[in-house]
């Protein structure tokens, strides 16, 4: 007599795409639908059905609020569960008993008891439960251990994000410890920063509940919620390792959270949201495996799971300690800055940095009275003119596939402090400051957003790529970077060498200004010439964008654009001239093409954005290597055309000398 689910496990070892149902398709569940579509395009998966209490329309698959019935009706082999936290255990158990393997969003369960229910169902059915701690699929974790020689003395975790009031009203369970008598545990440590905790435990090799010998907790809240939004936890592991975690959702800026790895002989930082390790001033990027793809490989080929349920026992041990702890302590109003859309704890990000470096808790650093009293440097890559930071070079870990994630400059500032870039604006959320973006590289969208299809117009497709950093090292005045341009299936289509440096402009070339030198070289890696296209190449007249692109602030006043020969958007759009200026009442940008000469793509009325277009209205075939360079002069105030011309001429001449 077979155990429940045993027959289904045997059937699932067949051929062809794995049939997948997704439970919970609103919120983060949309990401899972996109991921199934990506895997479907590769022939790995097939969306068989959707389970939701608010069923969507137009998906062309069966929709039901009854997950077990949906699994049986569709013959689904995998159920992806992205529902509210307190529903994880009952739905996971029901899916397993209906015969489906499970990909369960983090956290797996809100208590040790609920975690045990799922564990028992896994053992009883013989089916797999993979937990959606995506960061645990990263090669950065074993690389960090190897970098430290295998000996991790301690780990500090620093995380500081900003969350608007709407974050806590997005659902009935948001910011709650309990709802209707059921444990929810939607707090900073257990949900938004759950990956930070899980990654630290994984690096330390403390995956199981028995790995943790003790837990110290300090839970606080600035917002009017039940759960914590600002907290410290210090874990003492059975082998003596200490993990000190300090996080907050009340920062005044977004930062990439990181693990400060304290080794016996050296230290490093692991930025788990982007799979990068910084050591000795050099940043190295690492690959990350997709957990649904890994689960499919487990179902089809017997591959080992990357994040089996048992590997999340250590995280659940901490979550349970938080569940049993007293309610978070409110933070006094005098320490909180109220803004129209959020609450801010000034200086909390700096305390998080200190706590990670010194393995301290918030109270040991004098919190909340110590807020705003220190300025610890949050690790980041920046361009500087003297002691002044003029640009941040960022790789954001919160971008979705449709954004075509890529390193970019934002914010970029004048010497007077005025910001001259815009990132993720409402009109085009995939516009990311200043960087390189191309709408079509061998059929892959590296621009973000919709793809223009000839004869149909713009369509959202599962065709987005990403620029994945392999290494970043400091050079004189800036950074040199090596990138992989990867397609949605992980194929490396091209590699890029990039340099970006900042230098001052001094009299007579221009007081009150500085210059950004940005160069890149693309080389195809598929064994055939690289083909670059814009939307204009496919029939959308005038949409020749693609290459180096600068998105400027939309609400700047007095915007004007001109070249040495013409002025106004209509006149300069598509022109082929060495330089172009975009000015406003408070800032000016002069763009000088110093390697290559391409038509200018220009927008001003709809939004201010521009750059040289690599494939203006005809595809560009690159048989070997494509090199381009541009210098951008960043100035306070409005430059006159004569002044802009003089500055542009000086940069073109100076560029030749520097090369």
C-alpha positions as CSV (number, residue, x, y, z in Angstrom):
1,X,0.0,0.0,0.0
2,X,1.5,3.4,-1.0
3,X,1.6,6.4,1.2
4,X,-0.5,9.4,0.2
5,X,1.3,11.3,-2.6
6,X,3.7,8.4,-3.4
7,X,1.9,7.7,-6.7
8,X,2.0,11.4,-7.7
9,X,5.8,11.5,-6.9
10,X,6.3,8.6,-9.3
11,X,4.1,10.2,-12.0
12,X,6.0,13.5,-11.7
13,X,9.2,11.9,-12.9
14,X,7.9,12.1,-16.5
15,X,8.9,14.2,-19.4
16,X,7.8,17.5,-20.7
17,X,7.0,20.8,-18.9
18,X,6.0,20.5,-15.3
19,X,2.5,21.6,-14.6
20,X,2.4,24.4,-12.0
21,X,-0.5,26.0,-10.1
22,X,0.1,29.3,-8.3
23,X,-1.8,30.1,-5.1
24,X,-2.0,33.8,-4.3
25,X,-1.4,35.9,-7.4
26,X,-1.8,39.4,-6.0
27,X,1.2,41.2,-4.5
28,X,4.4,39.2,-4.8
29,X,2.4,36.4,-6.4
30,X,2.6,38.3,-9.6
31,X,6.3,37.6,-9.6
32,X,5.6,33.9,-9.5
33,X,3.3,34.2,-12.5
34,X,6.0,36.0,-14.5
35,X,8.5,33.4,-13.4
36,X,6.3,30.5,-14.6
37,X,5.9,32.3,-17.9
38,X,9.7,32.6,-18.2
39,X,10.1,28.9,-17.5
40,X,7.3,28.1,-19.9
41,X,9.1,29.9,-22.7
42,X,12.1,27.7,-22.0
43,X,9.9,24.6,-22.1
44,X,10.4,23.9,-18.4
45,X,7.0,24.7,-16.9
46,X,3.3,25.1,-17.8
47,X,0.8,27.3,-15.9
48,X,-1.9,24.8,-15.1
49,X,-4.2,26.9,-12.8
50,X,-4.5,29.7,-10.3
51,X,-5.9,29.6,-6.8
52,X,-7.0,32.9,-5.2
53,X,-9.9,34.2,-3.2
54,X,-10.0,37.1,-5.7
55,X,-9.6,35.2,-8.9
56,X,-8.0,37.2,-11.8
57,X,-9.4,37.0,-15.3
58,X,-7.8,36.6,-18.7
59,X,-5.1,34.0,-17.7
60,X,-6.7,31.2,-19.9
61,X,-6.3,28.6,-17.2
62,X,-8.6,27.1,-14.5
63,X,-9.2,29.4,-11.5
64,X,-10.4,28.1,-8.1
65,X,-10.4,29.1,-4.4
66,X,-9.9,25.4,-3.5
67,X,-6.2,24.5,-3.9
68,X,-6.4,20.7,-3.4
69,X,-9.3,20.5,-5.9
70,X,-7.4,22.6,-8.4
71,X,-4.4,20.3,-8.1
72,X,-6.4,17.2,-8.6
73,X,-8.4,18.8,-11.5
74,X,-5.3,20.0,-13.4
75,X,-2.9,17.2,-12.5
76,X,-0.5,19.9,-11.2
77,X,2.9,18.5,-10.1
78,X,4.0,21.7,-8.3
79,X,2.0,24.2,-6.2
80,X,3.6,27.6,-5.6
81,X,2.1,29.2,-2.4
82,X,2.4,33.0,-2.1
83,X,-0.5,33.6,0.3
84,X,-0.7,35.4,3.7
85,X,1.8,34.0,6.3
86,X,-0.8,32.5,8.5
87,X,-2.2,30.4,5.7
88,X,1.1,28.8,4.7
89,X,0.9,25.7,6.9
90,X,-2.7,24.6,6.1
91,X,-2.2,25.3,2.4
92,X,1.2,23.6,2.2
93,X,-0.2,20.5,4.0
94,X,-3.3,20.4,1.7
95,X,-1.2,20.7,-1.4
96,X,1.2,18.0,-0.4
97,X,-1.7,15.7,0.5
98,X,-3.3,16.4,-2.9
99,X,-0.1,15.1,-4.5
100,X,1.8,18.3,-5.4
101,X,5.4,19.3,-4.5
102,X,5.4,22.7,-3.0
103,X,7.3,26.0,-3.4
104,X,6.4,27.9,-0.2
105,X,7.0,31.6,0.2
106,X,9.0,32.7,3.2
107,X,8.6,32.7,6.1
108,X,7.5,29.0,5.9
109,X,5.3,29.2,9.0
110,X,4.6,31.6,11.9
111,X,5.4,29.1,14.7
112,X,7.4,26.0,15.4
113,X,4.2,24.1,15.7
114,X,3.0,25.1,12.2
115,X,6.5,24.4,10.9
116,X,6.3,20.9,12.3
117,X,2.9,20.3,10.6
118,X,4.5,21.0,7.2
119,X,7.5,18.8,8.1
120,X,5.3,15.9,9.0
121,X,3.3,16.2,5.8
122,X,6.6,16.2,3.8
123,X,7.7,13.0,5.5
124,X,4.2,11.4,5.2
125,X,3.8,12.1,1.5
126,X,7.4,11.8,0.3
127,X,7.0,15.0,-1.7
128,X,9.2,18.0,-1.6
129,X,8.8,21.4,0.0
130,X,11.2,24.1,-1.1
131,X,11.0,27.4,0.8
132,X,11.3,30.7,-1.1
133,X,14.4,32.1,0.5
134,X,15.7,33.0,-2.9
135,X,19.0,34.4,-1.5
136,X,19.9,30.8,-0.4
137,X,20.2,29.8,-4.0
138,X,23.2,32.2,-4.4
139,X,26.8,31.1,-5.1
140,X,27.8,34.0,-2.9
141,X,27.1,31.9,0.2
142,X,29.8,29.2,-0.4
143,X,32.1,31.9,-1.9
144,X,31.9,33.9,1.4
145,X,32.9,30.8,3.4
146,X,35.8,30.2,1.1
147,X,36.9,33.8,1.2
148,X,37.1,33.6,5.0
149,X,38.9,30.3,4.9
150,X,35.9,28.5,6.2
151,X,36.2,30.1,9.7
152,X,33.3,32.6,10.5
153,X,33.9,34.1,13.9
154,X,30.8,36.3,13.8
155,X,28.3,37.9,11.5
156,X,26.7,41.3,11.8
157,X,23.6,42.1,9.7
158,X,22.6,45.7,8.8
159,X,19.4,46.6,7.1
160,X,17.7,49.9,6.7
161,X,14.7,50.4,4.4
162,X,11.9,52.9,4.1
163,X,8.2,51.8,4.1
164,X,5.2,54.2,3.6
165,X,2.1,54.1,5.7
166,X,0.4,52.2,2.9
167,X,2.7,49.2,3.5
168,X,0.9,48.6,6.8
169,X,-2.5,48.8,5.2
170,X,-1.9,46.7,2.2
171,X,-3.7,43.8,3.7
172,X,-5.6,42.8,6.9
173,X,-2.5,40.9,8.2
174,X,0.1,43.6,7.4
175,X,2.1,44.6,10.5
176,X,0.2,42.2,12.7
177,X,1.5,39.7,15.2
178,X,-1.8,37.8,15.3
179,X,-5.1,38.0,13.3
180,X,-8.3,36.3,14.4
181,X,-6.4,34.2,17.0
182,X,-3.9,33.0,14.4
183,X,-0.2,33.8,14.5
184,X,0.9,36.1,11.6
185,X,4.3,37.5,12.7
186,X,4.6,40.1,10.0
187,X,7.5,42.0,11.5
188,X,10.7,43.5,10.2
189,X,12.9,40.6,11.2
190,X,10.4,37.9,10.1
191,X,9.2,39.2,6.7
192,X,11.0,42.0,4.9
193,X,14.4,41.2,6.4
194,X,13.8,37.4,6.6
195,X,16.3,36.9,3.8
196,X,18.9,38.7,5.9
197,X,18.4,36.4,8.8
198,X,18.2,33.2,6.7
199,X,21.4,34.1,4.7
200,X,23.4,34.8,7.9
201,X,22.3,31.5,9.3
202,X,23.2,29.7,6.0
203,X,26.7,31.3,5.9
204,X,27.2,30.2,9.5
205,X,26.0,26.7,8.7
206,X,23.2,27.1,11.3
207,X,20.2,25.9,9.3
208,X,18.5,23.7,11.9
209,X,16.7,24.8,15.0
210,X,19.2,22.9,17.1
211,X,22.0,25.1,15.8
212,X,20.8,28.0,17.9
213,X,21.8,28.0,21.6
214,X,20.3,31.4,22.6
215,X,18.4,34.4,21.4
216,X,18.5,38.0,22.6
217,X,15.7,40.3,21.3
218,X,15.0,44.0,21.3
219,X,11.8,44.8,19.4
220,X,10.6,48.3,18.7
221,X,8.0,50.1,16.7
222,X,7.7,53.7,15.5
223,X,4.5,53.0,13.5
224,X,1.1,52.3,15.0
225,X,1.3,48.5,14.3
226,X,1.5,45.4,16.4
227,X,4.8,44.0,15.1
228,X,8.3,45.4,15.1
229,X,9.5,47.9,12.5
230,X,12.9,48.4,14.1
231,X,14.7,45.6,15.9
232,X,17.9,43.9,17.1
233,X,18.4,40.2,17.5
234,X,21.6,38.5,18.7
235,X,21.9,34.8,18.2
236,X,24.5,32.6,19.9
237,X,25.0,29.4,18.0
238,X,25.9,26.0,19.5
239,X,29.4,26.3,18.1
240,X,30.0,29.7,19.7
241,X,29.4,31.9,16.6
242,X,27.6,35.2,17.2
243,X,25.1,36.6,14.8
244,X,24.0,40.2,15.5
245,X,21.2,41.6,13.4
246,X,19.9,45.2,13.4
247,X,17.2,46.3,10.9
248,X,14.6,49.0,10.5
249,X,11.9,50.0,8.1
250,X,12.1,53.6,9.2
251,X,15.2,54.8,7.3
252,X,15.1,58.1,5.3
253,X,16.8,56.4,2.4
254,X,17.0,53.0,0.7
255,X,20.2,51.0,1.2
256,X,21.2,47.5,0.2
257,X,21.3,45.4,3.4
258,X,24.4,43.4,4.0
259,X,26.1,40.8,6.1
260,X,29.3,42.0,7.8
261,X,31.4,38.8,7.9
262,X,33.9,38.7,10.7
263,X,36.5,36.0,9.9
264,X,39.5,34.8,12.0
265,X,41.9,36.8,9.8
266,X,39.9,39.0,7.5
267,X,36.4,40.4,7.0
268,X,34.1,41.0,4.1
269,X,30.6,42.2,3.3
270,X,28.0,40.1,1.6
271,X,25.2,42.1,-0.1
272,X,22.6,39.3,-0.3
273,X,20.0,41.1,-2.4
274,X,22.4,41.4,-5.3
275,X,24.7,38.4,-4.7
276,X,27.8,40.5,-4.3
277,X,30.8,40.2,-1.9
278,X,33.0,43.2,-1.1
279,X,36.5,42.5,0.3
280,X,39.5,44.8,0.1
281,X,37.7,47.4,-1.9
282,X,36.8,44.9,-4.7
283,X,33.2,43.8,-5.3
284,X,32.6,40.4,-6.9
285,X,29.3,39.2,-8.2
286,X,27.9,35.7,-8.1
287,X,25.2,33.7,-9.8
288,X,21.9,32.8,-8.2
289,X,19.8,29.7,-9.1
290,X,16.0,30.1,-9.4
291,X,14.3,28.1,-6.8
292,X,11.3,27.1,-8.9
293,X,13.7,25.9,-11.7
294,X,15.6,24.0,-9.0
295,X,12.4,22.4,-7.8
296,X,11.5,21.4,-11.3
297,X,15.0,19.8,-11.7
298,X,14.3,17.9,-8.4
299,X,10.9,16.7,-9.7
300,X,12.2,15.7,-13.2
301,X,15.8,14.7,-12.5
302,X,16.2,14.1,-8.8
303,X,18.4,17.2,-8.3
304,X,19.1,18.2,-4.7
305,X,16.8,20.9,-3.4
306,X,18.6,24.2,-2.6
307,X,16.3,25.2,0.2
308,X,14.4,22.2,1.6
309,X,12.1,22.9,4.5
310,X,14.5,21.4,7.0
311,X,17.1,24.0,6.0
312,X,14.9,26.8,7.4
313,X,14.6,25.4,10.9
314,X,17.1,27.8,12.4
315,X,15.1,30.8,11.0
316,X,11.9,29.4,12.4
317,X,13.6,29.0,15.8
318,X,14.2,32.8,15.8
319,X,10.7,33.5,14.5
320,X,9.2,31.5,17.3
321,X,11.3,33.4,19.9
322,X,9.9,36.6,18.5
323,X,6.4,35.1,18.6
324,X,6.8,34.4,22.3
325,X,8.4,37.7,23.1
326,X,6.6,40.7,24.6
327,X,5.0,43.1,22.2
328,X,7.5,45.6,20.6
329,X,8.1,48.8,22.6
330,X,6.9,52.0,21.1
331,X,9.6,54.6,20.3
332,X,9.1,58.0,21.8
333,X,7.6,60.6,19.4
334,X,10.5,63.0,20.0
335,X,12.8,60.6,18.2
336,X,10.5,60.2,15.2
337,X,10.3,62.5,12.2
338,X,6.8,62.4,10.7
339,X,6.7,62.9,6.9
340,X,3.5,63.0,4.7
341,X,3.8,59.3,3.7
342,X,6.0,57.7,6.3
343,X,7.8,57.9,9.7
344,X,11.6,58.3,9.8
345,X,14.1,57.5,12.6
346,X,16.9,59.9,11.6
347,X,20.3,58.1,11.8
348,X,18.9,54.6,12.2
349,X,20.9,53.4,9.2
350,X,24.1,54.5,10.8
351,X,23.3,52.7,14.0
352,X,22.7,49.5,12.0
353,X,26.2,49.9,10.5
354,X,27.7,50.3,13.9
355,X,25.8,47.4,15.3
356,X,26.9,45.1,12.5
357,X,30.5,46.1,12.9
358,X,30.6,45.9,16.7
359,X,28.1,43.0,17.1
360,X,26.0,45.2,19.4
361,X,22.3,45.6,20.0
362,X,20.4,48.9,19.7
363,X,20.2,49.4,23.4
364,X,23.9,48.8,23.8
365,X,24.4,51.7,21.3
366,X,22.2,54.0,23.4
367,X,19.0,53.7,21.2
368,X,16.8,55.7,20.9
369,X,18.8,58.5,22.4
370,X,21.7,57.9,20.1
371,X,19.7,58.5,16.9
372,X,21.3,61.1,14.7
373,X,24.4,61.4,16.9
374,X,26.9,59.6,14.6
375,X,27.6,59.3,10.9
376,X,28.8,55.8,10.1
377,X,29.5,55.2,6.4
378,X,26.9,52.9,4.9
379,X,28.8,50.7,2.4
380,X,28.2,51.9,-1.1
381,X,30.0,52.7,-4.3
382,X,30.3,56.4,-4.9
383,X,32.0,58.9,-7.2
384,X,33.6,61.8,-5.4
385,X,35.1,65.2,-6.2
386,X,37.5,65.7,-3.3
387,X,35.5,64.9,-0.2
388,X,32.2,65.6,-1.8
389,X,30.0,62.7,-3.1
390,X,28.6,63.6,-6.5
391,X,27.1,60.3,-7.6
392,X,26.1,57.0,-6.1
393,X,26.7,53.9,-8.3
394,X,24.0,51.4,-7.3
395,X,22.9,47.9,-8.0
396,X,19.4,47.6,-6.5
397,X,18.2,44.3,-5.1
398,X,14.5,45.2,-5.1
399,X,14.0,45.3,-8.9
400,X,11.8,42.8,-10.7
401,X,12.6,41.1,-14.0
402,X,10.4,43.6,-15.9
403,X,12.7,46.4,-14.8
404,X,15.7,44.8,-16.6
405,X,17.9,45.2,-13.5
406,X,21.2,46.9,-14.1
407,X,23.8,48.9,-12.3
408,X,23.2,52.7,-12.6
409,X,24.1,56.1,-11.3
410,X,21.6,57.7,-8.9
411,X,21.5,60.2,-7.4
412,X,23.9,62.3,-9.4
413,X,24.4,65.8,-8.0
414,X,25.9,69.1,-9.0
415,X,28.7,70.4,-6.8
416,X,26.0,72.6,-5.2
417,X,24.0,69.4,-4.2
418,X,21.2,69.6,-6.8
419,X,20.1,66.1,-7.9
420,X,20.1,65.8,-11.7
421,X,18.9,62.2,-12.2
422,X,15.6,60.4,-11.6
423,X,15.1,56.7,-10.9
424,X,11.9,54.7,-11.1
425,X,9.6,57.6,-11.9
426,X,5.9,57.0,-12.1
427,X,5.8,57.6,-15.9
428,X,8.5,55.0,-16.7
429,X,9.4,52.9,-13.6
430,X,12.1,51.1,-15.5
431,X,14.1,54.3,-16.1
432,X,17.0,54.1,-13.7
433,X,19.1,57.2,-13.4
434,X,22.1,57.1,-15.8
435,X,23.5,54.0,-17.3
436,X,23.4,51.6,-20.3
437,X,20.1,50.2,-21.4
438,X,19.2,48.7,-24.8
439,X,15.7,47.7,-25.8
440,X,16.7,44.6,-27.8
441,X,19.9,42.6,-27.7
442,X,19.5,39.4,-29.7
443,X,15.7,39.5,-28.9
444,X,16.1,40.2,-25.2
445,X,14.8,43.4,-23.6
446,X,17.6,45.1,-21.6
447,X,15.6,48.4,-21.4
448,X,12.8,47.3,-19.2
449,X,9.0,47.7,-19.5
450,X,7.1,46.7,-22.6
451,X,8.6,45.3,-25.8
452,X,7.6,46.8,-29.1
453,X,6.3,44.0,-31.5
454,X,6.1,44.9,-35.2
455,X,2.5,45.1,-36.3
456,X,1.1,44.8,-32.7
457,X,2.6,47.6,-30.7
458,X,4.0,47.5,-27.1
459,X,3.4,44.3,-25.2
460,X,4.6,43.0,-21.8
461,X,6.6,39.9,-22.5
462,X,8.7,37.5,-20.4
463,X,11.8,38.6,-22.4
464,X,13.7,40.8,-20.0
465,X,17.4,40.4,-19.3
466,X,19.7,41.8,-16.6
467,X,23.2,43.1,-16.4
468,X,24.9,41.0,-13.7
469,X,28.0,42.4,-12.1
470,X,31.0,40.0,-12.1
471,X,33.5,42.4,-10.6
472,X,33.9,46.1,-9.7
473,X,37.3,47.5,-8.6
474,X,38.5,51.0,-7.8
475,X,40.6,52.9,-10.3
476,X,41.9,56.5,-10.1
477,X,38.8,58.7,-9.8
478,X,36.2,56.0,-10.1
479,X,35.6,52.3,-10.9
480,X,36.2,49.6,-13.5
481,X,33.5,47.0,-13.9
482,X,33.0,43.7,-15.7
483,X,29.4,42.7,-16.4
484,X,27.5,39.7,-17.9
485,X,24.4,40.6,-20.0
486,X,22.2,37.6,-19.3
487,X,18.9,36.6,-21.0
488,X,15.8,35.4,-19.1
489,X,17.0,31.8,-19.2
490,X,20.4,32.8,-17.8
491,X,22.3,32.6,-21.1
492,X,25.2,35.1,-21.2
493,X,24.5,37.0,-24.5
494,X,27.3,39.5,-24.1
495,X,29.9,40.8,-21.7
496,X,30.7,44.4,-21.0
497,X,33.7,46.2,-19.7
498,X,32.8,49.6,-18.2
499,X,34.7,52.4,-16.6
500,X,33.2,55.5,-14.9
501,X,35.2,58.2,-13.3
502,X,34.6,61.7,-11.9
503,X,37.0,64.6,-12.2
504,X,36.8,68.3,-11.3
505,X,36.6,71.1,-13.9
506,X,38.7,74.0,-12.9
507,X,39.2,77.5,-14.5
508,X,39.3,78.3,-17.3
509,X,37.3,75.2,-18.3
510,X,34.5,75.8,-15.9
511,X,34.1,76.6,-12.2
512,X,31.1,75.1,-10.4
513,X,31.1,72.0,-12.6
514,X,32.5,68.5,-12.7
515,X,32.8,65.8,-15.5
516,X,31.7,62.2,-15.6
517,X,33.6,60.0,-18.0
518,X,31.6,56.9,-18.9
519,X,33.0,54.3,-21.3
520,X,31.7,50.8,-22.2
521,X,32.6,48.0,-24.6
522,X,30.2,45.2,-25.5
523,X,31.3,41.8,-26.8
524,X,29.0,39.0,-27.9
525,X,29.4,35.6,-26.3
526,X,27.0,33.4,-28.3
527,X,29.4,32.6,-31.1
528,X,27.6,34.8,-33.6
529,X,27.4,38.5,-34.2
530,X,25.4,40.5,-31.7
531,X,22.3,42.2,-33.1
532,X,21.1,45.4,-31.4
533,X,17.7,46.9,-32.2
534,X,15.5,49.8,-31.0
535,X,11.7,50.0,-31.1
536,X,12.2,52.2,-34.2
537,X,13.8,49.3,-36.0
538,X,10.5,47.4,-35.6
539,X,8.3,50.2,-36.9
540,X,7.8,52.6,-34.0
541,X,8.8,55.9,-35.6
542,X,11.2,58.0,-33.6
543,X,11.7,55.5,-30.8
544,X,15.4,54.9,-31.5
545,X,16.4,54.8,-27.9
546,X,19.1,52.4,-26.6
547,X,22.7,52.8,-25.4
548,X,23.9,55.2,-22.7
549,X,20.8,56.9,-21.3
550,X,20.3,59.7,-18.8
551,X,16.9,60.2,-17.1
552,X,16.7,63.7,-15.6
553,X,14.2,65.0,-13.0
554,X,10.8,65.5,-14.6
555,X,9.7,68.4,-12.5
556,X,12.7,70.6,-13.2
557,X,11.7,74.1,-14.4
558,X,12.8,75.8,-17.5
559,X,13.9,72.8,-19.4
560,X,15.7,73.4,-22.7
561,X,17.8,71.3,-25.1
562,X,20.2,72.4,-27.8
563,X,23.3,71.4,-29.8
564,X,25.8,73.6,-31.6
565,X,23.5,73.8,-34.6
566,X,19.9,73.6,-33.4
567,X,17.7,74.0,-30.3
568,X,14.4,72.4,-29.2
569,X,13.4,68.8,-28.9
570,X,12.1,68.4,-32.5
571,X,15.2,69.9,-34.0
572,X,17.8,67.9,-32.0
573,X,16.0,64.6,-31.8
574,X,17.8,62.3,-34.3
575,X,20.6,64.8,-35.0
576,X,24.1,63.5,-35.4
577,X,26.4,65.9,-33.6
578,X,29.3,65.5,-31.1
579,X,27.6,67.3,-28.2
580,X,24.2,68.2,-26.8
581,X,23.1,70.2,-23.7
582,X,20.1,69.8,-21.5
583,X,19.5,72.8,-19.2
584,X,17.1,73.9,-16.5
585,X,16.8,76.9,-14.2
586,X,19.0,75.2,-11.6
587,X,21.3,72.8,-13.4
588,X,22.9,72.0,-16.8
589,X,24.2,68.8,-18.4
590,X,26.4,68.8,-21.4
591,X,26.8,65.4,-23.1
592,X,29.9,64.9,-25.3
593,X,30.4,61.7,-27.4
594,X,34.1,61.0,-27.2
595,X,34.2,57.5,-28.8
596,X,31.7,56.8,-31.5
597,X,29.2,59.2,-33.0
598,X,25.5,58.2,-32.9
599,X,22.2,60.0,-33.4
600,X,20.7,61.6,-30.3
601,X,17.5,60.3,-28.8
602,X,15.9,63.2,-27.0
603,X,12.7,63.6,-24.9
604,X,11.8,66.8,-23.1
605,X,8.1,67.5,-23.2
606,X,7.0,64.0,-22.1
607,X,9.9,63.5,-19.7
608,X,13.5,64.7,-19.7
609,X,15.7,61.9,-21.0
610,X,18.3,61.4,-23.6
611,X,21.3,59.5,-24.9
612,X,23.2,58.5,-28.1
613,X,21.2,55.8,-29.9
614,X,23.1,52.7,-31.0
615,X,20.4,51.4,-33.4
616,X,18.5,54.5,-34.5
617,X,16.2,53.0,-37.2
618,X,18.1,50.1,-38.5
619,X,19.5,47.1,-36.6
620,X,23.2,47.3,-35.7
621,X,25.1,44.1,-36.1
622,X,28.2,43.8,-33.9
623,X,30.6,41.0,-35.2
624,X,33.2,41.6,-32.5
625,X,33.4,44.4,-30.0
626,X,31.4,47.7,-29.8
627,X,33.1,50.6,-27.9
628,X,31.5,53.8,-26.9
629,X,32.4,56.6,-24.5
630,X,30.7,59.8,-23.3
631,X,31.6,62.7,-21.1
632,X,28.9,64.4,-19.1
633,X,29.5,67.9,-17.7
634,X,27.4,68.4,-14.6
635,X,27.0,72.1,-13.7
636,X,25.0,74.3,-11.3
637,X,22.8,76.9,-12.9
638,X,21.9,77.4,-16.6
639,X,24.7,77.4,-19.1
640,X,24.5,79.6,-22.2
641,X,25.0,77.9,-25.6
642,X,28.4,79.6,-26.0
643,X,29.5,78.4,-22.6
644,X,28.2,74.9,-23.3
645,X,30.1,74.9,-26.7
646,X,33.3,75.9,-25.0
647,X,33.0,73.2,-22.4
648,X,32.2,70.6,-24.9
649,X,35.1,71.5,-27.1
650,X,37.5,71.3,-24.1
651,X,36.2,67.8,-23.2
652,X,36.7,66.4,-26.7
653,X,40.2,67.8,-26.8
654,X,41.1,66.7,-23.3
655,X,39.7,63.2,-23.9
656,X,42.1,62.7,-26.8
657,X,45.0,63.6,-24.5
658,X,43.9,61.3,-21.7
659,X,43.5,58.3,-24.0
